[in-house]
Amino acid sequence: MNQLNQLELQNLRHLIGSHQTMSRKLTDYANQCQDPQIKQMFQQSAQSAQQNVQRLMTFL
Protein backbone atom coordinates (compact mmCIF):
# COMPACT_ATOMS: atom_id res chain seq x y z
CA MET A 1 0.00 0.00 0.00
CA ASN A 2 1.20 3.52 -0.74
CA GLN A 3 2.18 5.93 1.99
CA LEU A 4 -0.56 8.24 3.24
CA ASN A 5 -0.08 11.94 2.60
CA GLN A 6 -0.59 14.47 5.40
CA LEU A 7 -4.18 15.28 4.47
CA GLU A 8 -5.18 11.62 4.27
CA LEU A 9 -3.54 10.94 7.63
CA GLN A 10 -5.30 13.91 9.19
CA ASN A 11 -8.66 12.79 7.79
CA LEU A 12 -8.11 9.24 8.99
CA ARG A 13 -7.28 10.43 12.50
CA HIS A 14 -10.41 12.60 12.48
CA LEU A 15 -12.57 9.65 11.42
CA ILE A 16 -11.06 7.38 14.07
CA GLY A 17 -11.63 10.00 16.77
CA SER A 18 -15.22 10.55 15.66
CA HIS A 19 -16.01 6.84 15.74
CA GLN A 20 -14.40 6.46 19.17
CA THR A 21 -16.52 9.31 20.50
CA MET A 22 -19.62 7.82 18.90
CA SER A 23 -18.93 4.43 20.48
CA ARG A 24 -18.49 5.97 23.94
CA LYS A 25 -21.65 8.05 23.67
CA LEU A 26 -23.74 5.14 22.42
CA THR A 27 -22.44 2.96 25.26
CA ASP A 28 -23.40 5.68 27.75
CA TYR A 29 -26.86 5.94 26.19
CA ALA A 30 -27.27 2.16 26.41
CA ASN A 31 -26.29 2.19 30.08
CA GLN A 32 -28.97 4.77 30.81
CA CYS A 33 -31.73 2.98 28.90
CA GLN A 34 -34.55 1.13 30.59
CA ASP A 35 -36.17 -0.26 27.44
CA PRO A 36 -34.37 -3.51 26.50
CA GLN A 37 -34.89 -3.10 22.76
CA ILE A 38 -33.54 0.44 22.66
CA LYS A 39 -30.68 -0.58 24.97
CA GLN A 40 -29.77 -3.39 22.56
CA MET A 41 -29.95 -1.01 19.60
CA PHE A 42 -27.51 1.38 21.30
CA GLN A 43 -25.19 -1.49 22.26
CA GLN A 44 -25.12 -2.83 18.71
CA SER A 45 -24.46 0.62 17.31
CA ALA A 46 -21.63 1.17 19.80
CA GLN A 47 -20.10 -2.15 18.82
CA SER A 48 -20.37 -1.27 15.14
CA ALA A 49 -18.65 2.08 15.74
CA GLN A 50 -15.84 0.30 17.63
CA GLN A 51 -15.42 -2.19 14.77
CA ASN A 52 -15.10 0.75 12.40
CA VAL A 53 -12.35 2.17 14.61
CA GLN A 54 -10.47 -1.12 14.37
CA ARG A 55 -10.85 -1.21 10.59
CA LEU A 56 -9.68 2.37 10.20
CA MET A 57 -6.68 1.72 12.46
CA THR A 58 -5.39 -0.85 9.97
CA PHE A 59 -4.71 2.01 7.53
CA LEU A 60 -2.30 3.74 9.90
PyMOL Python script that loads the backbone (N, CA, C, O; Angstrom):
from pymol import cmd

cmd.read_pdbstr("""\
ATOM      1  N   MET A   1       0.843  -1.183   0.000  1.00  0.00           N
ATOM      2  CA  MET A   1       0.000   0.000   0.000  1.00  0.00           C
ATOM      3  C   MET A   1       0.886   1.244   0.000  1.00  0.00           C
ATOM      4  O   MET A   1       1.952   1.250   0.615  1.00  0.00           O
ATOM      5  N   ASN A   2       0.459   2.261  -0.666  1.00  0.00           N
ATOM      6  CA  ASN A   2       1.205   3.518  -0.735  1.00  0.00           C
ATOM      7  C   ASN A   2       1.167   4.246   0.600  1.00  0.00           C
ATOM      8  O   ASN A   2       0.273   4.034   1.419  1.00  0.00           O
ATOM      9  N   GLN A   3       2.145   5.099   0.799  1.00  0.00           N
ATOM     10  CA  GLN A   3       2.182   5.935   1.988  1.00  0.00           C
ATOM     11  C   GLN A   3       1.031   6.935   1.956  1.00  0.00           C
ATOM     12  O   GLN A   3       0.640   7.419   0.893  1.00  0.00           O
ATOM     13  N   LEU A   4       0.493   7.239   3.146  1.00  0.00           N
ATOM     14  CA  LEU A   4      -0.559   8.243   3.244  1.00  0.00           C
ATOM     15  C   LEU A   4       0.064   9.631   3.228  1.00  0.00           C
ATOM     16  O   LEU A   4       1.105   9.853   3.846  1.00  0.00           O
ATOM     17  N   ASN A   5      -0.566  10.564   2.524  1.00  0.00           N
ATOM     18  CA  ASN A   5      -0.080  11.938   2.601  1.00  0.00           C
ATOM     19  C   ASN A   5      -0.644  12.587   3.872  1.00  0.00           C
ATOM     20  O   ASN A   5      -1.469  11.994   4.566  1.00  0.00           O
ATOM     21  N   GLN A   6      -0.198  13.789   4.162  1.00  0.00           N
ATOM     22  CA  GLN A   6      -0.586  14.468   5.400  1.00  0.00           C
ATOM     23  C   GLN A   6      -2.095  14.663   5.516  1.00  0.00           C
ATOM     24  O   GLN A   6      -2.662  14.458   6.589  1.00  0.00           O
ATOM     25  N   LEU A   7      -2.740  15.051   4.443  1.00  0.00           N
ATOM     26  CA  LEU A   7      -4.183  15.285   4.468  1.00  0.00           C
ATOM     27  C   LEU A   7      -4.945  13.987   4.723  1.00  0.00           C
ATOM     28  O   LEU A   7      -5.898  13.965   5.502  1.00  0.00           O
ATOM     29  N   GLU A   8      -4.529  12.916   4.070  1.00  0.00           N
ATOM     30  CA  GLU A   8      -5.181  11.621   4.272  1.00  0.00           C
ATOM     31  C   GLU A   8      -4.998  11.140   5.714  1.00  0.00           C
ATOM     32  O   GLU A   8      -5.929  10.603   6.314  1.00  0.00           O
ATOM     33  N   LEU A   9      -3.814  11.330   6.259  1.00  0.00           N
ATOM     34  CA  LEU A   9      -3.541  10.938   7.632  1.00  0.00           C
ATOM     35  C   LEU A   9      -4.390  11.749   8.605  1.00  0.00           C
ATOM     36  O   LEU A   9      -4.939  11.210   9.567  1.00  0.00           O
ATOM     37  N   GLN A  10      -4.490  13.033   8.346  1.00  0.00           N
ATOM     38  CA  GLN A  10      -5.300  13.915   9.188  1.00  0.00           C
ATOM     39  C   GLN A  10      -6.778  13.500   9.129  1.00  0.00           C
ATOM     40  O   GLN A  10      -7.449  13.440  10.159  1.00  0.00           O
ATOM     41  N   ASN A  11      -7.271  13.220   7.942  1.00  0.00           N
ATOM     42  CA  ASN A  11      -8.664  12.794   7.791  1.00  0.00           C
ATOM     43  C   ASN A  11      -8.917  11.456   8.472  1.00  0.00           C
ATOM     44  O   ASN A  11      -9.963  11.263   9.092  1.00  0.00           O
ATOM     45  N   LEU A  12      -7.981  10.546   8.364  1.00  0.00           N
ATOM     46  CA  LEU A  12      -8.108   9.235   8.993  1.00  0.00           C
ATOM     47  C   LEU A  12      -8.144   9.370  10.513  1.00  0.00           C
ATOM     48  O   LEU A  12      -8.955   8.726  11.178  1.00  0.00           O
ATOM     49  N   ARG A  13      -7.283  10.191  11.051  1.00  0.00           N
ATOM     50  CA  ARG A  13      -7.279  10.430  12.502  1.00  0.00           C
ATOM     51  C   ARG A  13      -8.597  11.054  12.952  1.00  0.00           C
ATOM     52  O   ARG A  13      -9.122  10.706  14.010  1.00  0.00           O
ATOM     53  N   HIS A  14      -9.123  11.964  12.160  1.00  0.00           N
ATOM     54  CA  HIS A  14     -10.406  12.598  12.482  1.00  0.00           C
ATOM     55  C   HIS A  14     -11.527  11.557  12.488  1.00  0.00           C
ATOM     56  O   HIS A  14     -12.358  11.543  13.397  1.00  0.00           O
ATOM     57  N   LEU A  15     -11.551  10.701  11.493  1.00  0.00           N
ATOM     58  CA  LEU A  15     -12.575   9.647  11.419  1.00  0.00           C
ATOM     59  C   LEU A  15     -12.474   8.688  12.600  1.00  0.00           C
ATOM     60  O   LEU A  15     -13.489   8.310  13.185  1.00  0.00           O
ATOM     61  N   ILE A  16     -11.257   8.296  12.947  1.00  0.00           N
ATOM     62  CA  ILE A  16     -11.064   7.379  14.072  1.00  0.00           C
ATOM     63  C   ILE A  16     -11.558   8.026  15.365  1.00  0.00           C
ATOM     64  O   ILE A  16     -12.263   7.395  16.153  1.00  0.00           O
ATOM     65  N   GLY A  17     -11.186   9.279  15.574  1.00  0.00           N
ATOM     66  CA  GLY A  17     -11.632   9.996  16.775  1.00  0.00           C
ATOM     67  C   GLY A  17     -13.138  10.129  16.834  1.00  0.00           C
ATOM     68  O   GLY A  17     -13.734   9.978  17.901  1.00  0.00           O
ATOM     69  N   SER A  18     -13.755  10.406  15.711  1.00  0.00           N
ATOM     70  CA  SER A  18     -15.215  10.551  15.661  1.00  0.00           C
ATOM     71  C   SER A  18     -15.913   9.238  15.998  1.00  0.00           C
ATOM     72  O   SER A  18     -16.900   9.224  16.733  1.00  0.00           O
ATOM     73  N   HIS A  19     -15.400   8.140  15.461  1.00  0.00           N
ATOM     74  CA  HIS A  19     -16.009   6.839  15.740  1.00  0.00           C
ATOM     75  C   HIS A  19     -15.783   6.414  17.192  1.00  0.00           C
ATOM     76  O   HIS A  19     -16.646   5.769  17.788  1.00  0.00           O
ATOM     77  N   GLN A  20     -14.649   6.765  17.758  1.00  0.00           N
ATOM     78  CA  GLN A  20     -14.405   6.459  19.173  1.00  0.00           C
ATOM     79  C   GLN A  20     -15.380   7.225  20.059  1.00  0.00           C
ATOM     80  O   GLN A  20     -15.939   6.671  21.005  1.00  0.00           O
ATOM     81  N   THR A  21     -15.579   8.493  19.748  1.00  0.00           N
ATOM     82  CA  THR A  21     -16.523   9.313  20.499  1.00  0.00           C
ATOM     83  C   THR A  21     -17.935   8.754  20.365  1.00  0.00           C
ATOM     84  O   THR A  21     -18.673   8.661  21.346  1.00  0.00           O
ATOM     85  N   MET A  22     -18.299   8.386  19.149  1.00  0.00           N
ATOM     86  CA  MET A  22     -19.621   7.824  18.898  1.00  0.00           C
ATOM     87  C   MET A  22     -19.828   6.544  19.705  1.00  0.00           C
ATOM     88  O   MET A  22     -20.891   6.347  20.294  1.00  0.00           O
ATOM     89  N   SER A  23     -18.834   5.689  19.735  1.00  0.00           N
ATOM     90  CA  SER A  23     -18.925   4.433  20.477  1.00  0.00           C
ATOM     91  C   SER A  23     -19.130   4.698  21.971  1.00  0.00           C
ATOM     92  O   SER A  23     -19.969   4.063  22.611  1.00  0.00           O
ATOM     93  N   ARG A  24     -18.357   5.641  22.520  1.00  0.00           N
ATOM     94  CA  ARG A  24     -18.487   5.972  23.944  1.00  0.00           C
ATOM     95  C   ARG A  24     -19.867   6.535  24.270  1.00  0.00           C
ATOM     96  O   ARG A  24     -20.482   6.151  25.264  1.00  0.00           O
ATOM     97  N   LYS A  25     -20.345   7.442  23.431  1.00  0.00           N
ATOM     98  CA  LYS A  25     -21.653   8.046  23.673  1.00  0.00           C
ATOM     99  C   LYS A  25     -22.771   7.016  23.586  1.00  0.00           C
ATOM    100  O   LYS A  25     -23.677   7.000  24.420  1.00  0.00           O
ATOM    101  N   LEU A  26     -22.704   6.158  22.575  1.00  0.00           N
ATOM    102  CA  LEU A  26     -23.741   5.139  22.418  1.00  0.00           C
ATOM    103  C   LEU A  26     -23.724   4.153  23.583  1.00  0.00           C
ATOM    104  O   LEU A  26     -24.777   3.686  24.016  1.00  0.00           O
ATOM    105  N   THR A  27     -22.546   3.839  24.087  1.00  0.00           N
ATOM    106  CA  THR A  27     -22.443   2.964  25.258  1.00  0.00           C
ATOM    107  C   THR A  27     -23.061   3.643  26.479  1.00  0.00           C
ATOM    108  O   THR A  27     -23.774   3.005  27.253  1.00  0.00           O
ATOM    109  N   ASP A  28     -22.790   4.922  26.648  1.00  0.00           N
ATOM    110  CA  ASP A  28     -23.398   5.676  27.754  1.00  0.00           C
ATOM    111  C   ASP A  28     -24.915   5.707  27.626  1.00  0.00           C
ATOM    112  O   ASP A  28     -25.627   5.527  28.614  1.00  0.00           O
ATOM    113  N   TYR A  29     -25.411   5.934  26.414  1.00  0.00           N
ATOM    114  CA  TYR A  29     -26.858   5.940  26.195  1.00  0.00           C
ATOM    115  C   TYR A  29     -27.453   4.580  26.540  1.00  0.00           C
ATOM    116  O   TYR A  29     -28.503   4.505  27.178  1.00  0.00           O
ATOM    117  N   ALA A  30     -26.792   3.513  26.126  1.00  0.00           N
ATOM    118  CA  ALA A  30     -27.275   2.159  26.407  1.00  0.00           C
ATOM    119  C   ALA A  30     -27.338   1.911  27.916  1.00  0.00           C
ATOM    120  O   ALA A  30     -28.284   1.302  28.414  1.00  0.00           O
ATOM    121  N   ASN A  31     -26.325   2.389  28.633  1.00  0.00           N
ATOM    122  CA  ASN A  31     -26.287   2.188  30.082  1.00  0.00           C
ATOM    123  C   ASN A  31     -27.388   2.940  30.810  1.00  0.00           C
ATOM    124  O   ASN A  31     -27.756   2.577  31.928  1.00  0.00           O
ATOM    125  N   GLN A  32     -27.912   3.979  30.190  1.00  0.00           N
ATOM    126  CA  GLN A  32     -28.969   4.773  30.810  1.00  0.00           C
ATOM    127  C   GLN A  32     -30.367   4.303  30.416  1.00  0.00           C
ATOM    128  O   GLN A  32     -31.358   4.745  30.997  1.00  0.00           O
ATOM    129  N   CYS A  33     -30.447   3.422  29.444  1.00  0.00           N
ATOM    130  CA  CYS A  33     -31.735   2.985  28.903  1.00  0.00           C
ATOM    131  C   CYS A  33     -32.430   1.976  29.804  1.00  0.00           C
ATOM    132  O   CYS A  33     -31.794   1.116  30.411  1.00  0.00           O
ATOM    133  N   GLN A  34     -33.728   2.099  29.874  1.00  0.00           N
ATOM    134  CA  GLN A  34     -34.546   1.132  30.592  1.00  0.00           C
ATOM    135  C   GLN A  34     -35.186   0.135  29.627  1.00  0.00           C
ATOM    136  O   GLN A  34     -35.362  -1.036  29.965  1.00  0.00           O
ATOM    137  N   ASP A  35     -35.526   0.594  28.444  1.00  0.00           N
ATOM    138  CA  ASP A  35     -36.167  -0.264  27.442  1.00  0.00           C
ATOM    139  C   ASP A  35     -35.134  -1.228  26.858  1.00  0.00           C
ATOM    140  O   ASP A  35     -34.128  -0.784  26.305  1.00  0.00           O
ATOM    141  N   PRO A  36     -35.365  -2.543  26.969  1.00  0.00           N
ATOM    142  CA  PRO A  36     -34.370  -3.515  26.504  1.00  0.00           C
ATOM    143  C   PRO A  36     -34.093  -3.456  25.004  1.00  0.00           C
ATOM    144  O   PRO A  36     -32.960  -3.685  24.579  1.00  0.00           O
ATOM    145  N   GLN A  37     -35.093  -3.158  24.207  1.00  0.00           N
ATOM    146  CA  GLN A  37     -34.887  -3.099  22.759  1.00  0.00           C
ATOM    147  C   GLN A  37     -34.039  -1.898  22.363  1.00  0.00           C
ATOM    148  O   GLN A  37     -33.147  -2.007  21.523  1.00  0.00           O
ATOM    149  N   ILE A  38     -34.319  -0.769  22.966  1.00  0.00           N
ATOM    150  CA  ILE A  38     -33.541   0.437  22.664  1.00  0.00           C
ATOM    151  C   ILE A  38     -32.117   0.276  23.202  1.00  0.00           C
ATOM    152  O   ILE A  38     -31.151   0.684  22.557  1.00  0.00           O
ATOM    153  N   LYS A  39     -32.001  -0.320  24.388  1.00  0.00           N
ATOM    154  CA  LYS A  39     -30.680  -0.582  24.974  1.00  0.00           C
ATOM    155  C   LYS A  39     -29.855  -1.452  24.025  1.00  0.00           C
ATOM    156  O   LYS A  39     -28.680  -1.171  23.785  1.00  0.00           O
ATOM    157  N   GLN A  40     -30.465  -2.502  23.489  1.00  0.00           N
ATOM    158  CA  GLN A  40     -29.770  -3.394  22.563  1.00  0.00           C
ATOM    159  C   GLN A  40     -29.368  -2.655  21.289  1.00  0.00           C
ATOM    160  O   GLN A  40     -28.277  -2.868  20.760  1.00  0.00           O
ATOM    161  N   MET A  41     -30.251  -1.788  20.801  1.00  0.00           N
ATOM    162  CA  MET A  41     -29.949  -1.013  19.601  1.00  0.00           C
ATOM    163  C   MET A  41     -28.715  -0.134  19.828  1.00  0.00           C
ATOM    164  O   MET A  41     -27.823  -0.074  18.982  1.00  0.00           O
ATOM    165  N   PHE A  42     -28.673   0.545  20.976  1.00  0.00           N
ATOM    166  CA  PHE A  42     -27.510   1.382  21.299  1.00  0.00           C
ATOM    167  C   PHE A  42     -26.246   0.541  21.438  1.00  0.00           C
ATOM    168  O   PHE A  42     -25.182   0.941  20.965  1.00  0.00           O
ATOM    169  N   GLN A  43     -26.351  -0.616  22.081  1.00  0.00           N
ATOM    170  CA  GLN A  43     -25.187  -1.486  22.260  1.00  0.00           C
ATOM    171  C   GLN A  43     -24.649  -1.977  20.916  1.00  0.00           C
ATOM    172  O   GLN A  43     -23.437  -1.997  20.697  1.00  0.00           O
ATOM    173  N   GLN A  44     -25.544  -2.368  20.029  1.00  0.00           N
ATOM    174  CA  GLN A  44     -25.121  -2.832  18.711  1.00  0.00           C
ATOM    175  C   GLN A  44     -24.473  -1.710  17.910  1.00  0.00           C
ATOM    176  O   GLN A  44     -23.481  -1.924  17.213  1.00  0.00           O
ATOM    177  N   SER A  45     -25.034  -0.525  18.016  1.00  0.00           N
ATOM    178  CA  SER A  45     -24.462   0.621  17.307  1.00  0.00           C
ATOM    179  C   SER A  45     -23.088   0.983  17.866  1.00  0.00           C
ATOM    180  O   SER A  45     -22.181   1.334  17.110  1.00  0.00           O
ATOM    181  N   ALA A  46     -22.935   0.900  19.176  1.00  0.00           N
ATOM    182  CA  ALA A  46     -21.634   1.170  19.799  1.00  0.00           C
ATOM    183  C   ALA A  46     -20.606   0.142  19.344  1.00  0.00           C
ATOM    184  O   ALA A  46     -19.458   0.486  19.062  1.00  0.00           O
ATOM    185  N   GLN A  47     -21.015  -1.103  19.275  1.00  0.00           N
ATOM    186  CA  GLN A  47     -20.104  -2.154  18.820  1.00  0.00           C
ATOM    187  C   GLN A  47     -19.704  -1.937  17.363  1.00  0.00           C
ATOM    188  O   GLN A  47     -18.545  -2.130  16.997  1.00  0.00           O
ATOM    189  N   SER A  48     -20.650  -1.541  16.551  1.00  0.00           N
ATOM    190  CA  SER A  48     -20.367  -1.268  15.142  1.00  0.00           C
ATOM    191  C   SER A  48     -19.371  -0.114  15.002  1.00  0.00           C
ATOM    192  O   SER A  48     -18.444  -0.184  14.195  1.00  0.00           O
ATOM    193  N   ALA A  49     -19.565   0.933  15.782  1.00  0.00           N
ATOM    194  CA  ALA A  49     -18.645   2.078  15.741  1.00  0.00           C
ATOM    195  C   ALA A  49     -17.245   1.641  16.161  1.00  0.00           C
ATOM    196  O   ALA A  49     -16.258   2.085  15.574  1.00  0.00           O
ATOM    197  N   GLN A  50     -17.150   0.776  17.169  1.00  0.00           N
ATOM    198  CA  GLN A  50     -15.844   0.299  17.628  1.00  0.00           C
ATOM    199  C   GLN A  50     -15.182  -0.582  16.569  1.00  0.00           C
ATOM    200  O   GLN A  50     -13.963  -0.538  16.403  1.00  0.00           O
ATOM    201  N   GLN A  51     -15.966  -1.372  15.862  1.00  0.00           N
ATOM    202  CA  GLN A  51     -15.424  -2.188  14.773  1.00  0.00           C
ATOM    203  C   GLN A  51     -14.882  -1.295  13.655  1.00  0.00           C
ATOM    204  O   GLN A  51     -13.860  -1.600  13.041  1.00  0.00           O
ATOM    205  N   ASN A  52     -15.578  -0.201  13.406  1.00  0.00           N
ATOM    206  CA  ASN A  52     -15.097   0.751  12.396  1.00  0.00           C
ATOM    207  C   ASN A  52     -13.773   1.371  12.814  1.00  0.00           C
ATOM    208  O   ASN A  52     -12.903   1.601  11.974  1.00  0.00           O
ATOM    209  N   VAL A  53     -13.614   1.644  14.105  1.00  0.00           N
ATOM    210  CA  VAL A  53     -12.348   2.172  14.607  1.00  0.00           C
ATOM    211  C   VAL A  53     -11.233   1.173  14.300  1.00  0.00           C
ATOM    212  O   VAL A  53     -10.172   1.547  13.802  1.00  0.00           O
ATOM    213  N   GLN A  54     -11.487  -0.092  14.602  1.00  0.00           N
ATOM    214  CA  GLN A  54     -10.473  -1.119  14.369  1.00  0.00           C
ATOM    215  C   GLN A  54     -10.109  -1.231  12.891  1.00  0.00           C
ATOM    216  O   GLN A  54      -8.939  -1.382  12.541  1.00  0.00           O
ATOM    217  N   ARG A  55     -11.115  -1.156  12.034  1.00  0.00           N
ATOM    218  CA  ARG A  55     -10.854  -1.212  10.586  1.00  0.00           C
ATOM    219  C   ARG A  55     -10.030  -0.016  10.113  1.00  0.00           C
ATOM    220  O   ARG A  55      -9.093  -0.163   9.327  1.00  0.00           O
ATOM    221  N   LEU A  56     -10.391   1.157  10.599  1.00  0.00           N
ATOM    222  CA  LEU A  56      -9.676   2.369  10.197  1.00  0.00           C
ATOM    223  C   LEU A  56      -8.239   2.365  10.711  1.00  0.00           C
ATOM    224  O   LEU A  56      -7.339   2.886  10.053  1.00  0.00           O
ATOM    225  N   MET A  57      -8.027   1.782  11.878  1.00  0.00           N
ATOM    226  CA  MET A  57      -6.678   1.724  12.455  1.00  0.00           C
ATOM    227  C   MET A  57      -5.730   0.904  11.594  1.00  0.00           C
ATOM    228  O   MET A  57      -4.518   1.118  11.638  1.00  0.00           O
ATOM    229  N   THR A  58      -6.258  -0.025  10.815  1.00  0.00           N
ATOM    230  CA  THR A  58      -5.393  -0.846   9.965  1.00  0.00           C
ATOM    231  C   THR A  58      -4.730  -0.019   8.867  1.00  0.00           C
ATOM    232  O   THR A  58      -3.733  -0.446   8.284  1.00  0.00           O
ATOM    233  N   PHE A  59      -5.278   1.160   8.584  1.00  0.00           N
ATOM    234  CA  PHE A  59      -4.710   2.012   7.528  1.00  0.00           C
ATOM    235  C   PHE A  59      -3.548   2.869   8.032  1.00  0.00           C
ATOM    236  O   PHE A  59      -2.817   3.467   7.242  1.00  0.00           O
ATOM    237  N   LEU A  60      -3.388   2.921   9.342  1.00  0.00           N
ATOM    238  CA  LEU A  60      -2.296   3.735   9.900  1.00  0.00           C
ATOM    239  C   LEU A  60      -0.970   3.027   9.775  1.00  0.00           C
ATOM    240  O   LEU A  60       0.058   3.562  10.191  1.00  0.00           O
TER     241      LEU A  60
END
""", "prot")
cmd.dss("prot")
cmd.show_as("cartoon", "prot")
cmd.util.cbc("prot")
cmd.orient("prot")
